[in-house]
């Protein structure tokens, strides 16, 4: 598995930063959509909540979570 230094380099890469910025923007958009239409379509609401959580899970990734369990 990659070293912690490799992970830190990846997190500081301009492309990675742009991806993270895009994910933050997507979360904001989904939250806004939910604020405007929550309750109109329960399935769509659930999909949006799931998408928000998926984005957050990716944003919260850390080097420790990438290591293989032994």
Secondary structure, DSSP 8 states (H G I E B T S, - for coil): ---HHHHHHHHHSHHHHHHHHHHHHHHHHHHHHHHHHTTS-HHHHHHHHHHHHHHHHHHT--HHHHS---
